[in-house]
Amino acid sequence: MIAPPTSLSVHEEEALRQLSTMAQPFTLEAIEAGVTLGPGAPPVLDVAQALVERGVLVRDGDDGFRVS
């Protein structure tokens, strides 16, 4: 059984907002280049990993990701 989703952090929400405007699928390199988080935010790829763990960002092909 999958646990119900929990609220996204402020940084996850901001990354998701930016990712949803990008052409999909996108690479990790595109995530790093295309997502800008504010001062004091965790690294962009850490936030992307959190979105993957929540099922919000999913693999699409060998090198790609997309917003689910």
Disulfide bonds with the S-S distance in Angstrom:
none
